Structures are given as structure tokens and as C-alpha cells.
Amino acid sequence: MSEMTGQAWLFMLGVWAFVAVCTGYCFWKLLTSPRRFGDAEEDNAPTSSSSDSAEKRS
């Protein structure tokens, strides 16, 4: 079995560090967001079809 070269180790650790930083950044943005997730009043799902809403506007 061949061993990894120093450049391979450096590249692998650099990629792992990049992925870890990106993941940490996304978790930080999500967990420090002022927006509350899961509230029923913030559910923006349409309750009627788009044709019904078009009729109400006219």
C-alpha cells in the first residue's frame, strides 16, 4: 500500500477545512437568524388554487 505524499495531505486537509468552514457558516446563519421557523402564522402556503385568487382580484 502506498503512502500519501505531503501535497496530498495538505490538499485533503485544505478541502476538509473548507467544507467545515462552509458548514459552520451555514449553521451559524441559520441559528442566529431573527426569523422564527415553524410558526403557523408564517406559513405562506397558498390555501386556494391560483385560478381562485385570480378571480378574487378581478
CORMORA-V779212 format. One record per residue. N is the residue number from 1. RES is the residue in three letters. PHI is phi in whole degrees, 0 to 359 (none if undefined). Layout:
n->(N	N)
res->(RES	RES)
phi->(PHI	PHI)
This chain:
n->(1	2	3	4	5	6	7	8	9	10	11	12	13	14	15	16	17	18	19	20	21	22	23	24	25	26	27	28	29	30	31	32	33	34	35	36	37	38	39	40	41	42	43	44	45	46	47	48	49	50	51	52	53	54	55	56	57	58)
res->(MET	SER	GLU	MET	THR	GLY	GLN	ALA	TRP	LEU	PHE	MET	LEU	GLY	VAL	TRP	ALA	PHE	VAL	ALA	VAL	CYS	THR	GLY	TYR	CYS	PHE	TRP	LYS	LEU	LEU	THR	SER	PRO	ARG	ARG	PHE	GLY	ASP	ALA	GLU	GLU	ASP	ASN	ALA	PRO	THR	SER	SER	SER	SER	ASP	SER	ALA	GLU	LYS	ARG	SER)
phi->(none	274	266	284	281	297	294	294	299	297	296	297	294	296	293	299	296	298	296	296	293	297	296	299	298	295	297	297	298	291	282	258	291	287	286	266	259	95	286	294	288	266	286	263	291	292	264	230	288	293	291	295	290	292	292	291	287	268)
